[in-house]
Amino acid sequence: MKISAFVTAIAILAGVAGPSLAFDHSAPASSLVQKVGCSPNDNDKQGRCMQDCDDTWIKASQAYSGGPDAINTAKAAKKACDAACGC
């Protein structure tokens, strides 16, 4: 009786632990992620341009006058600014 309980416990543990051990670790995880070069936190010319675009977007989105049309205009201006920065 003790042997069958021990074998059952091992089978349950193997069933639980098996899938985690079967994960394919041969592919590097870094190859799945693409590096984005448009970060407003960078200290280069493109980063400063993105910071200016973000500052303009924040000021326009926090202005309470103008309604939804002003927000849509600000979104369009943000996209145009990002495109001008090369993003």
Buried (B, 14 or more C-beta within 10 A) or exposed (E): EEEEEEEEEEEEEEEEEEEEEEEEEEEEEEEEEEEEEBBBEEEEEBBEBBBBBBEBBEEBEEEEEEEEEBEEEBEEBBEEBBEEBEB
